[in-house]
Amino acid sequence: LFLFFFLLILVRRSSRTSQSCSSHNINLLQIEEVYDGDIVCFQREDYMSMKQLEQPTVSHYFRDLYHRVEVFFRDVSNLSDDGFTMILSQRMRYYQFVREVAEQIEADPNKVQLFKPHTFHRNAHGHAVRHDYDGNLRDLLSSQLRNSYGIALYYKKLSISLREYENKEQYRVVFVNSQLVEEKELQVLVDKGGSVSDLLKQASLSINMTGSKVLRMMEVC
């Protein structure tokens, strides 16, 4: 049986490489080294020049398929959260996969902070990923790709952009009322190099005060 194709791309399953047949009228039996298990794919030739497509050719598609990985995400601020799973390409740059995560949790990509996986424990996170991280997803997951217990990343929703957040320090503050009764624990963000008055100003925004509404601070060692 002789078959003729406008475009024929042969994908070798064993070597994960592809070989394009440039001739439009080629006898399938004339292709060298065709073995059982090989995959023969058709593609419209005009699609190969469409730059707006993420995977314009069969080669691009199977290369992307080979690099896909299942990643489990959990909210670092809510450890009881069930989390969610996404299929992502290990070749994705930071801005690409953080955009996918932000879409999943319905957040602004600029207001999402990701955390590197812990080297030895799946249920713990490592250091935060900076907004100017220049690696891809494979670089971020390198320590977990060799493990058998799965791949997990943590995320955190922010009220401000990650770039702005990285220029601030977070302080744990406990508000005590005039009767010396502990009322509320706060996590206060202050610009790095800020003063005590800056901290008190930010804390006052989260406290319902009566009386003079003047705060003072005492450091507890």
C-alpha positions in Angstrom: 0.0 0.0 0.0 1.4 3.4 -1.1 0.5 6.5 0.9 1.1 10.1 -0.2 1.0 13.1 2.1 1.3 16.8 1.8 3.5 16.8 4.9 4.7 13.9 6.9 6.5 14.1 10.2 7.8 10.9 11.7 8.3 10.9 15.5 10.5 8.2 16.9 9.1 7.1 20.2 12.3 5.4 21.3 14.6 8.4 20.8 12.1 11.2 21.5 13.3 12.9 18.3 11.4 13.9 15.2 12.3 13.7 11.5 10.5 15.8 8.9 10.0 14.5 5.4 10.4 17.5 3.0 9.1 15.8 -0.1 5.3 16.2 -0.7 5.0 13.0 -2.7 7.0 10.4 -0.8 6.4 6.7 -0.5 6.0 5.7 3.1 7.9 2.5 2.5 10.9 4.5 1.3 11.5 6.2 4.7 14.6 4.8 6.3 14.5 3.1 9.6 10.7 2.8 10.1 10.0 0.4 12.9 7.0 -1.0 14.8 5.9 1.5 17.4 6.9 4.6 15.4 4.3 7.4 15.3 3.4 9.0 12.0 1.8 12.5 12.3 0.1 14.8 9.8 0.2 18.6 10.0 -1.0 21.4 7.8 2.1 23.0 6.3 0.8 26.6 6.7 0.5 26.1 10.5 4.3 25.7 10.8 4.8 29.4 10.1 2.2 30.7 12.6 4.3 32.3 15.3 1.4 33.1 17.5 0.9 29.4 18.2 2.7 28.1 21.3 3.3 24.7 19.7 3.4 25.4 15.9 4.9 22.0 14.9 4.5 18.4 15.8 8.1 18.5 17.1 7.3 21.4 19.4 4.2 19.6 20.7 6.0 16.3 21.6 8.9 18.2 23.1 6.5 20.1 25.3 4.7 16.8 26.2 8.0 15.2 27.2 8.8 18.1 29.6 5.4 18.3 31.3 5.2 17.6 35.0 2.4 17.4 37.6 2.9 20.0 40.4 0.8 20.2 43.6 0.2 23.7 45.0 -0.8 24.6 48.5 -1.5 27.9 50.2 1.3 28.6 52.7 -1.0 30.8 54.8 -3.6 28.0 55.2 -2.0 24.6 55.6 -5.5 23.0 56.0 -6.1 24.0 52.4 -6.7 21.0 50.0 -4.5 22.7 47.4 -4.7 22.0 43.7 -2.7 20.2 40.9 -1.5 21.6 37.6 0.2 20.1 34.6 3.0 22.5 33.6 6.0 22.4 31.3 9.4 22.3 33.0 10.7 24.7 30.4 8.3 27.5 31.5 10.0 30.7 32.7 9.0 32.2 36.0 6.6 34.8 34.6 4.9 32.0 32.7 4.2 29.5 35.4 3.4 32.2 38.1 0.8 33.5 35.6 -0.8 30.1 35.4 -0.9 29.8 39.2 -2.4 33.3 39.5 -5.1 32.4 37.1 -6.0 29.3 39.0 -6.3 31.1 42.4 -7.9 34.2 40.8 -5.2 36.6 41.8 -2.9 39.3 40.2 0.3 37.6 39.0 2.3 40.5 40.5 0.7 39.8 43.9 1.6 36.1 44.2 4.6 34.8 46.0 6.0 31.3 45.4 8.2 29.3 47.6 10.9 26.8 46.6 10.3 23.2 47.6 12.0 21.8 50.7 14.9 19.6 49.8 13.8 16.6 52.0 10.2 17.2 53.1 7.2 17.4 50.8 5.0 19.0 53.4 7.3 21.9 54.0 8.5 24.8 51.9 11.9 26.4 51.4 12.9 30.0 50.6 10.7 32.4 48.8 11.2 32.9 45.1 12.1 36.5 44.2 10.2 38.5 41.7 13.2 38.7 39.4 13.9 35.0 39.4 15.5 34.2 36.0 15.3 30.4 36.0 12.7 28.0 34.6 10.4 25.6 36.4 12.9 22.7 36.0 15.5 24.7 37.9 13.1 25.4 40.7 12.1 21.7 41.0 15.5 20.2 40.5 15.7 18.8 44.1 12.3 17.2 43.8 12.5 15.7 40.3 14.7 12.9 41.8 12.2 12.1 44.6 9.5 9.5 44.4 6.9 11.2 46.7 5.8 13.8 44.2 6.4 17.5 43.5 4.9 20.3 45.6 5.2 24.1 45.6 3.7 26.6 48.0 2.2 30.0 47.2 1.0 33.1 49.1 -1.5 35.7 48.0 -0.3 39.3 48.8 -2.1 42.5 49.2 0.7 44.4 47.5 3.0 43.6 44.6 5.8 41.1 45.2 8.4 43.7 44.2 7.1 46.1 46.9 6.7 43.3 49.4 10.3 42.3 49.1 11.3 45.9 50.1 9.5 45.5 53.5 10.1 43.7 56.8 7.4 41.8 58.6 7.0 42.2 62.4 4.9 40.3 64.8 3.1 42.8 67.0 0.7 42.0 69.9 -1.8 44.7 70.9 -2.5 45.1 74.6 -5.3 47.4 75.7 -5.3 49.9 78.6 -6.3 47.1 81.1 -3.2 45.1 80.0 -5.3 42.5 78.3 -4.0 41.0 75.2 -6.5 41.6 72.4 -5.0 41.0 69.0 -1.9 39.7 67.2 -0.8 41.5 64.1 1.6 40.9 61.3 2.9 44.4 60.4 4.8 45.3 57.2 7.2 48.2 57.4 9.7 49.5 54.8 13.2 48.3 55.4 15.0 51.0 57.3 11.7 52.3 58.6 11.3 53.8 62.1 9.2 52.9 65.2 6.7 55.5 64.3 6.2 53.8 60.9 5.5 50.5 62.6 3.0 52.1 65.0 1.3 53.9 62.2 0.8 50.7 60.2 -0.4 48.8 63.4 -3.0 51.5 64.2 -4.7 50.8 60.8 -5.6 47.3 62.1 -6.7 48.3 65.6 -10.0 49.7 66.9 -8.8 52.0 69.6 -10.6 54.2 72.1 -9.5 57.0 74.4 -6.4 58.9 73.3 -5.7 56.5 70.4 -2.0 56.9 71.1 0.2 53.8 70.9 3.5 53.1 72.5 5.7 50.2 71.9 7.6 47.9 74.2 10.1 45.3 72.9 9.7 41.8 74.5 12.9 39.8 74.4 
